[in-house]
Amino acid sequence: MPDTAPSFELLPGAADSPVILHVPHSARSIPAAVRAGIVLDDAELGRELDHITDAHTADIAEAAAGSAALTPWRFVNRLSRLVVDPERFPDEREEMLAAGMGAVYTRTTHRGELRPADTDPAPLLERYFHPYARAMTEAVGDRLAATGRAVVIDVHSYPADALPYELHGTGPRPPVCLGTDAFHTPPDLAELARKAFAEYGETGLDSPFSGTYVPLEYYRRDARVGALMVEIRRDTYMSEPGGPAGPGLARAAAALAALVDGVGG
C-alpha cells in the first residue's frame, strides 16, 4: 500500500444516528516505509498478522450497517495495528506499553521482537496516530452536535485460545465479550448488547478484554458519549488463525445490527 493511501475512513450513516461503529484492528496493510522498520521476514510477518488482526470485523460492521434500520456511521482503520494501534494511550498510562505493545508495538503476540526496543515512536505517532485521533474526535463531536449524544461501539474479535501477549488471558473466553467503562457504559447499553447477542448464549463482561475506546477530549469528561467494546470470539465466525470467514459472519452482523437498532431507537 502506498504511503499516500488513506490510513482511515469515515463512512457516513444516517444524519440522526448517534452510533459510530469503530473498527480499528481489521486491516493487514502496512506501508513500505513502515515495513522497513519491522525485523520479521515476510513469512513471519504473515503469521503475526494472522494472529494480531481482527480479521473480517470490517465486513461484520459493513453488513450490520447495511441491515440496520437506522444506518450507523463507521470509522474504519485501513492500516494494520502493527503500524500504530489507535486505541492505545501514547504515553505511560497504557499498561500494554510495558509489554512492548503500546501505541507503536515493539513485540509480537508471542513476545518476540517486532521492532528494535529503542525504536523512536514519534514519527509513526505524528504520521498515523495523531491524525486518526483527531478525526475520531471530530466524528464524535459531529454526532454530539447532530443528535445530542454519541455511542462508540468498538467492533473487535479475539482468538479462542489466549496468546502470550495477553495480560489478562486466564479468565473466561465466552463467545462474545463486552468491554465496558464505568463512566461511558451505562447499564442499559450493556443490557442492549446482551439482548442483541442472546443467541450466542453466554455473553461475558470484561474478560478476556476490558475497557472501551473514547477520544481523550471526551474521556471521563462527557457522559453524553457512550461506549462499548464488542469482542466476538473468532472461532464463532472464521477459521483461525487468519483464515476465511464462515456462516457465523452473517450471524455476528445480524446481532450487531440489532444492537445498533436498540441504541439508535
NORTAZI-V68577 format. One record per residue. N is the residue number from 0. RES is the residue in one small letter. SS is DSSP state (alpha for helix, beta for strand, coil for the rest). Layout:
# NORTAZI-V68577
N_RES_SS + N_RES_SS
This chain:
# NORTAZI-V68577
0_m_coil + 1_p_coil + 2_d_coil + 3_t_coil + 4_a_coil + 5_p_coil + 6_s_coil + 7_f_beta + 8_e_beta + 9_l_beta + 10_l_beta + 11_p_coil + 12_g_coil + 13_a_coil + 14_a_coil + 15_d_coil + 16_s_coil + 17_p_coil + 18_v_beta + 19_i_beta + 20_l_beta + 21_h_beta + 22_v_beta + 23_p_coil + 24_h_coil + 25_s_coil + 26_a_coil + 27_r_coil + 28_s_coil + 29_i_coil + 30_p_coil + 31_a_alpha + 32_a_alpha + 33_v_alpha + 34_r_alpha + 35_a_coil + 36_g_coil + 37_i_coil + 38_v_coil + 39_l_coil + 40_d_coil + 41_d_alpha + 42_a_alpha + 43_e_alpha + 44_l_alpha + 45_g_alpha + 46_r_alpha + 47_e_alpha + 48_l_alpha + 49_d_alpha + 50_h_alpha + 51_i_alpha + 52_t_coil + 53_d_coil + 54_a_coil + 55_h_coil + 56_t_alpha + 57_a_alpha + 58_d_alpha + 59_i_alpha + 60_a_alpha + 61_e_alpha + 62_a_alpha + 63_a_alpha + 64_a_alpha + 65_g_alpha + 66_s_alpha + 67_a_coil + 68_a_coil + 69_l_coil + 70_t_coil + 71_p_coil + 72_w_beta + 73_r_beta + 74_f_beta + 75_v_beta + 76_n_beta + 77_r_coil + 78_l_coil + 79_s_coil + 80_r_coil + 81_l_coil + 82_v_coil + 83_v_coil + 84_d_coil + 85_p_coil + 86_e_coil + 87_r_coil + 88_f_coil + 89_p_coil + 90_d_coil + 91_e_coil + 92_r_coil + 93_e_coil + 94_e_alpha + 95_m_alpha + 96_l_alpha + 97_a_alpha + 98_a_alpha + 99_g_coil + 100_m_beta + 101_g_coil + 102_a_coil + 103_v_coil + 104_y_beta + 105_t_coil + 106_r_beta + 107_t_coil + 108_t_coil + 109_h_coil + 110_r_coil + 111_g_coil + 112_e_beta + 113_l_coil + 114_r_coil + 115_p_coil + 116_a_coil + 117_d_coil + 118_t_coil + 119_d_coil + 120_p_coil + 121_a_alpha + 122_p_alpha + 123_l_alpha + 124_l_alpha + 125_e_alpha + 126_r_alpha + 127_y_alpha + 128_f_alpha + 129_h_alpha + 130_p_alpha + 131_y_alpha + 132_a_alpha + 133_r_alpha + 134_a_alpha + 135_m_alpha + 136_t_alpha + 137_e_alpha + 138_a_alpha + 139_v_alpha + 140_g_alpha + 141_d_alpha + 142_r_alpha + 143_l_alpha + 144_a_alpha + 145_a_alpha + 146_t_alpha + 147_g_coil + 148_r_coil + 149_a_beta + 150_v_beta + 151_v_beta + 152_i_beta + 153_d_beta + 154_v_beta + 155_h_beta + 156_s_beta + 157_y_beta + 158_p_coil + 159_a_coil + 160_d_coil + 161_a_coil + 162_l_coil + 163_p_coil + 164_y_coil + 165_e_coil + 166_l_coil + 167_h_coil + 168_g_coil + 169_t_coil + 170_g_coil + 171_p_coil + 172_r_coil + 173_p_coil + 174_p_coil + 175_v_beta + 176_c_beta + 177_l_beta + 178_g_beta + 179_t_coil + 180_d_coil + 181_a_coil + 182_f_coil + 183_h_coil + 184_t_coil + 185_p_coil + 186_p_alpha + 187_d_alpha + 188_l_alpha + 189_a_alpha + 190_e_alpha + 191_l_alpha + 192_a_alpha + 193_r_alpha + 194_k_alpha + 195_a_alpha + 196_f_coil + 197_a_alpha + 198_e_alpha + 199_y_alpha + 200_g_coil + 201_e_coil + 202_t_beta + 203_g_beta + 204_l_beta + 205_d_coil + 206_s_coil + 207_p_coil + 208_f_coil + 209_s_coil + 210_g_coil + 211_t_coil + 212_y_coil + 213_v_coil + 214_p_coil + 215_l_coil + 216_e_coil + 217_y_coil + 218_y_coil + 219_r_coil + 220_r_coil + 221_d_coil + 222_a_coil + 223_r_coil + 224_v_beta + 225_g_beta + 226_a_beta + 227_l_beta + 228_m_beta + 229_v_beta + 230_e_beta + 231_i_beta + 232_r_beta + 233_r_alpha + 234_d_alpha + 235_t_alpha + 236_y_coil + 237_m_beta + 238_s_coil + 239_e_coil + 240_p_coil + 241_g_coil + 242_g_coil + 243_p_coil + 244_a_beta + 245_g_coil + 246_p_coil + 247_g_alpha + 248_l_alpha + 249_a_alpha + 250_r_alpha + 251_a_alpha + 252_a_alpha + 253_a_alpha + 254_a_alpha + 255_l_alpha + 256_a_alpha + 257_a_alpha + 258_l_alpha + 259_v_alpha + 260_d_alpha + 261_g_alpha + 262_v_alpha + 263_g_alpha + 264_g_coil
